[in-house]
Structure formats: structure tokens, C-alpha cells
Amino acid sequence: MSQNPLEEVELYAFTSNSAQFHLTPHEFDVDLDGERYLSLPLQRNELALGAEAAKSALELKLPPDCALVRHLLAASLTGDTTSVALRIARKSDWGGDWWISGTRWLGRVLGVEIADDQARIRCESAQVSLKRIGLRRLYSRKCSHVLYSTACGASPISASAFVSNVYGRNVELDGGVPGSVSGGLAGGWLQTPDGARHMLIGETSDGVETLYPVAIAAGVEVQLVVGCDHGTQTCAARFGNLDNYGGFPAIPSKNPFSTGVF
């Protein structure tokens, strides 16, 4: 970080197919080239110096209730990739305008997680991903497809319900969870009328539990979308979609290099 934030600031630009976010970790907004970089309490890890800086992984910490985090959680369900650029801006000597003095880091968002009332965004350098040889799909027993994506091919299963009350992460529903989606909401999401999606981690006796605290007014009608544990049994029984299963459940559990062939 710069020792003099009034003369030099960091700017973050997040870009996906559906949204753009421009942020700065400093205590003031920055207007530059027609874009407004909004001030947000944002922290990052230390990057390597010199040429190795561009290859370093980037980890960001920020409030869990900001629009960027909500977008990334929704994008993780749809498979939408988000790129991120970290640039340095300096204030011009002849006026109060800002100008881009260089790019510190370029890459893409790998994932977002929320713990201890703080969101963590993990990012991979563009240099690292470009040097990776071959296909990028994971070779794993569990399916690696994003649920309801084109590669997945499953038809969404959903039901509507009315919110009766909200206590932090617990959302109570009139009449409880609808029977058509009951028992299958873990890993799915709750969608509000304005399009915001909140990931679900489970069901309660009278509603659902979200990944992070939400604020939804009583009486609002929401959509509950069924999730998936990416296993073969769920893929076949719940979605009838085993032909598109993207995992490799028959991978041998015995490693011949450590246990021997026989």
C-alpha cells in the first residue's frame, strides 16, 4: 500500500459478462476516465516484489454484505467468470485529476467464501492460468459442473414461498419449506424479486438457513431453488441427469505408487 494515499491509490476493477465493479480501499472515492471507484474497507495479501508480483496469488478481504460478494456468490452458481485488475493511480502535478500510472496485477476470481463475518476472495494470476497446459476441468469423483449450467444440463427445480420473518441467517417461511423442494435445498439458493441470490446451506423446521445474514422484509415472495451435492445418486434420483454427470466415480481408491500394484 502507498504511504501517501492522497498522492497514490490502488484501484480494483472486477469485470464479468453481467456486471462491473470499481473499488478502492482508501477512505475516499476516485473518479477516473468516467468511472467512479467506490471506497470500500478492502484488504489484500502482500504481493511479491518485481517481476514475481504478477504471478502471485491475490487474496482479498472485504465486508460480506457488499454487492461484489453477492455477485460472486451468484456467479459461482451460474459459472460466470469474473476478471480482476489491480492498478495504481497517481494524482497529477498540475491539478486534482487522477491518472493510471501502471497495472500491478491481473487475473481472475477463483472463488469466494464467508467466515467470521468477513468475505475472502481468492484470485489467480493471468500468467499462471495462461501457462497451464491442457484442459482445466478437475479429475475428481464428484461432478465438477456448475449446477444448471450448460455443461450440467439439469432442469432447475424451484418453488415459491412467502417470508414471515428473518433472524440473521435463518429465514422463516409461511407454512415452512414447500414439499416439492423439501430436503434438497442445501447447495441451492433463495432468490428475491430484485434478482439477488442467497446461497442456502440447509433447512430448518420452519424455513431455510442462508450462508450469510440477509435482510428480507416479511411478506416478500421468494424463489427456492434446489441444490446438488454433485454425487451420482443425487444426479440420478433428483435430476435424472446421470448422462451428463461430470465426475469420475470409478477412480481407483488405491494408489499403486504408495501401496503397490497388488
C-alpha positions as CSV (number, residue, x, y, z in Angstrom):
1,M,0.0,0.0,0.0
2,S,1.1,3.5,-0.7
3,Q,2.5,5.5,2.2
4,N,0.7,8.7,0.9
5,P,-2.8,7.7,-0.2
6,L,-3.6,11.3,-1.2
7,E,-0.9,11.1,-4.0
8,E,-1.1,7.4,-5.0
9,V,-4.0,5.0,-4.6
10,E,-4.9,1.4,-5.5
11,L,-7.9,0.7,-7.8
12,Y,-9.7,-2.6,-8.3
13,A,-11.7,-3.4,-11.4
14,F,-13.9,-6.5,-11.4
15,T,-15.5,-7.4,-14.7
16,S,-17.8,-10.3,-15.7
17,N,-20.3,-10.9,-18.5
18,S,-23.1,-9.4,-16.4
19,A,-21.6,-6.8,-14.1
20,Q,-18.7,-4.5,-13.4
21,F,-17.4,-3.2,-10.0
22,H,-14.9,-0.5,-9.4
23,L,-13.5,-0.2,-5.9
24,T,-10.7,1.4,-3.9
25,P,-9.5,0.5,-0.4
26,H,-9.0,4.2,0.5
27,E,-11.2,6.4,2.5
28,F,-12.5,8.4,-0.5
29,D,-14.0,7.6,-3.9
30,V,-11.8,8.1,-7.0
31,D,-13.2,9.5,-10.3
32,L,-11.0,8.4,-13.3
33,D,-11.8,8.2,-17.0
34,G,-15.6,8.3,-16.5
35,E,-15.5,5.6,-13.8
36,R,-16.1,6.1,-10.2
37,Y,-14.1,3.8,-7.9
38,L,-16.1,3.4,-4.7
39,S,-14.4,3.4,-1.3
40,L,-14.7,0.1,0.5
41,P,-12.9,-1.4,3.5
42,L,-10.8,-3.9,1.4
43,Q,-7.6,-5.6,2.4
44,R,-5.2,-7.7,0.3
45,N,-2.3,-10.0,1.0
46,E,1.3,-8.9,0.3
47,L,2.4,-9.4,-3.3
48,A,5.9,-10.4,-4.3
49,L,8.2,-7.6,-5.5
50,G,9.5,-7.1,-9.0
51,A,8.6,-9.5,-11.9
52,E,7.2,-12.1,-9.5
53,A,4.4,-9.8,-8.3
54,A,2.3,-10.5,-11.4
55,K,2.5,-14.3,-10.7
56,S,1.4,-14.0,-7.1
57,A,-2.0,-15.2,-5.9
58,L,-4.2,-12.4,-4.7
59,E,-6.5,-12.8,-1.7
60,L,-8.9,-10.0,-0.7
61,K,-10.9,-9.5,2.5
62,L,-14.0,-7.3,2.5
63,P,-17.4,-7.0,4.1
64,P,-19.7,-9.9,3.3
65,D,-22.8,-7.8,2.6
66,C,-21.3,-5.7,-0.3
67,A,-22.7,-6.0,-3.9
68,L,-19.5,-7.6,-5.2
69,V,-19.7,-10.5,-2.8
70,R,-23.4,-11.1,-3.7
71,H,-22.5,-11.1,-7.4
72,L,-19.6,-13.6,-6.9
73,L,-21.8,-15.9,-4.9
74,A,-24.4,-15.8,-7.7
75,A,-21.7,-16.2,-10.4
76,S,-20.5,-19.4,-8.6
77,L,-23.9,-20.9,-9.3
78,T,-24.0,-19.9,-13.0
79,G,-20.4,-20.4,-13.9
80,D,-19.9,-16.7,-14.9
81,T,-16.1,-15.9,-14.7
82,T,-15.0,-12.6,-13.2
83,S,-11.7,-11.0,-14.1
84,V,-9.9,-8.6,-11.7
85,A,-7.3,-5.9,-12.3
86,L,-5.3,-4.1,-9.6
87,R,-4.0,-0.8,-10.9
88,I,-2.1,2.2,-9.4
89,A,-3.4,5.7,-9.9
90,R,-1.5,8.9,-9.1
91,K,-2.7,12.5,-8.8
92,S,-1.4,14.8,-11.5
93,D,1.1,17.5,-10.6
94,W,-0.9,20.2,-12.5
95,G,-4.3,19.5,-11.0
96,G,-6.5,17.3,-8.9
97,D,-7.2,14.7,-11.6
98,W,-6.1,11.1,-11.3
99,W,-4.3,9.1,-13.9
100,I,-3.3,5.4,-14.2
101,S,0.4,5.0,-13.6
102,G,0.5,1.3,-14.0
103,T,-1.0,-2.2,-13.6
104,R,0.1,-4.1,-10.5
105,W,-1.8,-7.4,-11.0
106,L,-4.2,-9.1,-13.5
107,G,-6.1,-12.3,-13.1
108,R,-9.4,-13.9,-12.4
109,V,-11.5,-14.8,-9.4
110,L,-11.3,-18.4,-8.3
111,G,-13.9,-18.3,-5.5
112,V,-15.4,-16.5,-2.6
113,E,-16.1,-17.8,1.0
114,I,-17.6,-16.1,4.0
115,A,-16.4,-16.9,7.6
116,D,-16.3,-14.9,10.8
117,D,-18.3,-12.0,9.3
118,Q,-15.7,-11.5,6.6
119,A,-15.6,-12.4,3.0
120,R,-12.5,-13.8,1.3
121,I,-12.0,-13.6,-2.4
122,R,-9.3,-15.9,-3.9
123,C,-7.8,-14.8,-7.2
124,E,-5.4,-16.5,-9.7
125,S,-2.9,-14.6,-11.8
126,A,-3.4,-14.4,-15.5
127,Q,0.2,-15.5,-16.1
128,V,-0.4,-18.7,-14.1
129,S,-3.7,-19.6,-15.9
130,L,-2.2,-18.9,-19.3
131,K,0.7,-21.2,-18.7
132,R,-1.5,-24.1,-17.6
133,I,-1.4,-26.8,-20.3
134,G,-4.4,-28.8,-21.4
135,L,-8.0,-28.8,-20.2
136,R,-8.9,-27.0,-16.9
137,R,-11.6,-29.4,-15.7
138,L,-10.8,-31.2,-12.5
139,Y,-10.4,-35.0,-12.5
140,S,-12.4,-35.9,-9.4
141,R,-15.0,-38.4,-8.2
142,K,-17.6,-35.6,-7.7
143,C,-19.1,-33.8,-10.6
144,S,-17.3,-30.5,-11.4
145,H,-20.1,-29.0,-13.5
146,V,-21.8,-25.8,-12.2
147,L,-25.4,-26.7,-11.3
148,Y,-27.9,-25.8,-14.0
149,S,-25.1,-24.6,-16.3
150,T,-25.0,-25.6,-20.0
151,A,-22.5,-28.3,-19.2
152,C,-24.7,-29.6,-16.4
153,G,-27.9,-29.6,-18.5
154,A,-30.2,-30.3,-15.5
155,S,-33.6,-28.5,-15.4
156,P,-34.0,-26.2,-12.4
157,I,-36.3,-27.4,-9.6
158,S,-37.8,-24.5,-7.7
159,A,-40.8,-23.4,-5.7
160,S,-42.1,-20.1,-4.3
161,A,-42.7,-19.2,-0.7
162,F,-43.5,-16.1,1.4
163,V,-41.1,-14.8,4.1
164,S,-42.6,-14.5,7.5
165,N,-39.5,-13.4,9.5
166,V,-35.7,-13.2,9.3
167,Y,-33.3,-13.8,12.1
168,G,-29.7,-13.3,10.8
169,R,-29.1,-16.3,8.6
170,N,-32.4,-18.0,9.3
171,V,-35.3,-17.2,7.0
172,E,-38.7,-18.3,8.3
173,L,-41.4,-19.1,5.6
174,D,-45.2,-19.1,5.8
175,G,-46.1,-22.8,6.0
176,G,-42.4,-23.9,6.1
177,V,-40.4,-25.2,3.1
178,P,-42.7,-26.3,0.2
179,G,-42.9,-30.1,-0.1
180,S,-41.7,-30.1,-3.8
181,V,-38.3,-28.8,-2.7
182,S,-38.1,-30.0,0.9
183,G,-34.9,-32.0,1.6
184,G,-33.0,-30.7,-1.4
185,L,-32.2,-27.1,-0.8
186,A,-28.7,-27.4,0.7
187,G,-26.4,-26.1,-2.0
188,G,-29.2,-24.2,-3.7
189,W,-30.3,-20.6,-3.3
190,L,-33.0,-18.3,-2.3
191,Q,-33.8,-15.6,-4.9
192,T,-35.6,-12.3,-4.1
193,P,-37.8,-10.4,-6.5
194,D,-35.0,-8.0,-7.3
195,G,-32.8,-10.9,-8.6
196,A,-30.5,-11.2,-5.6
197,R,-29.4,-14.8,-4.8
198,H,-28.5,-16.0,-1.4
199,M,-26.9,-19.5,-1.1
200,L,-28.6,-22.0,1.2
201,I,-26.7,-24.3,3.5
202,G,-29.7,-26.1,4.9
203,E,-33.3,-26.2,6.0
204,T,-34.8,-25.6,9.4
205,S,-38.1,-26.7,11.0
206,D,-39.9,-23.6,9.7
207,G,-37.7,-22.2,6.9
208,V,-34.1,-22.2,5.5
209,E,-30.6,-21.2,6.6
210,T,-28.5,-18.9,4.3
211,L,-24.8,-18.8,4.0
212,Y,-24.6,-15.3,5.5
213,P,-27.1,-12.9,7.2
214,V,-29.7,-11.4,4.9
215,A,-32.3,-8.6,5.2
216,I,-35.6,-9.6,3.6
217,A,-38.9,-7.9,4.6
218,A,-41.8,-10.1,5.8
219,G,-44.4,-10.8,3.2
220,V,-41.9,-10.9,0.3
221,E,-42.3,-13.8,-2.1
222,V,-39.1,-15.6,-2.8
223,Q,-38.0,-18.5,-5.1
224,L,-36.3,-21.5,-3.5
225,V,-34.0,-23.4,-5.9
226,V,-32.9,-26.9,-5.2
227,G,-29.2,-27.6,-4.8
228,C,-26.9,-30.6,-5.5
229,D,-24.1,-32.4,-3.7
230,H,-22.5,-33.3,-7.0
231,G,-22.8,-37.0,-6.3
232,T,-24.1,-39.7,-8.7
233,Q,-27.0,-40.7,-6.5
234,T,-28.4,-37.1,-6.3
235,C,-27.8,-36.5,-10.0
236,A,-29.8,-39.6,-11.0
237,A,-32.6,-39.6,-8.4
238,R,-33.2,-35.8,-8.1
239,F,-32.5,-34.6,-11.6
240,G,-32.5,-37.7,-13.8
241,N,-29.3,-36.3,-15.4
242,L,-26.7,-39.0,-15.0
243,D,-25.9,-39.0,-18.7
244,N,-24.3,-35.5,-18.2
245,Y,-22.5,-36.3,-14.9
246,G,-19.1,-34.6,-15.0
247,G,-17.3,-36.7,-12.3
248,F,-15.4,-39.9,-12.4
249,P,-16.8,-42.0,-9.5
250,A,-14.8,-45.1,-10.6
251,I,-11.4,-43.6,-9.9
252,P,-9.4,-46.3,-8.0
253,S,-9.0,-45.5,-4.3
254,K,-5.7,-47.5,-4.1
255,N,-2.6,-45.6,-5.2
256,P,-0.2,-48.1,-6.8
257,F,2.7,-45.8,-6.2
258,S,2.3,-45.9,-2.4
259,T,0.6,-49.3,-1.9
260,G,2.0,-51.4,-4.7
261,V,0.1,-52.9,-7.6
262,F,-1.2,-55.9,-5.7
